[in-house]
Amino acid sequence: MKYKFIHEHRRVFHVNVMCRVLGVTTSGYYASIDRPLSKRAEQSAEIVKEVVAIHQEFRSIYGSIKVYKELLKRGRKVNRKTVAKLMLRLGIRSKVSRKFRVHTTDSNHQNLIAPNTLDQKFASAAAPNQVWGVDITYIHTGEGFLDLASIMDFSAARSWGGA
């Protein structure tokens, strides 16, 4: 990790200074340049490629457990926690979609209920602005829920043949 940082920033800072600050030897840094990757590092790189491929293949909805199971199906023997750590380090997360849940009014309460003075007799109004009906609903959109409130003057509806 330190050697990688030094290598990436060698054009910005002096290698000797970075080695001293990071507590490594310059000879160790230069030896690491020619040193081939360890078997573990190679395996880890292969697993990373497979994890990224599986995650993209399943439209980013698979989390670490499903990615782990898919790796097992494909013959890759790996620890579930290793997959979880790799995904965390790479910033790979599953898309979380919540189930649609209907939210209704809670009618089981002790509050006073307004009397039903209209009693479904919408045509009883003699003039406009005497009988109003109001309702609200929620519309699910891609950005969340929108509230829709509708208001209607039932006494005016009588003039055009409604109610």
Buried (B, 14 or more C-beta within 10 A) or exposed (E): EBBEEBBEEEEEEEBEEBBEEEEBEEEEBBEBEEEEEEEEEEEBEEBBEBBBEBBEEEEEEBBBEBBBBBBEEEEBEBEBEBBBEBBEEEEBEBEEEEEEEEEEEEEEEEEEEEEEEEEEEBEBBEEEEEBEEEEEEEEEEEEEEEEEEEEBBBBBBBEEEEB
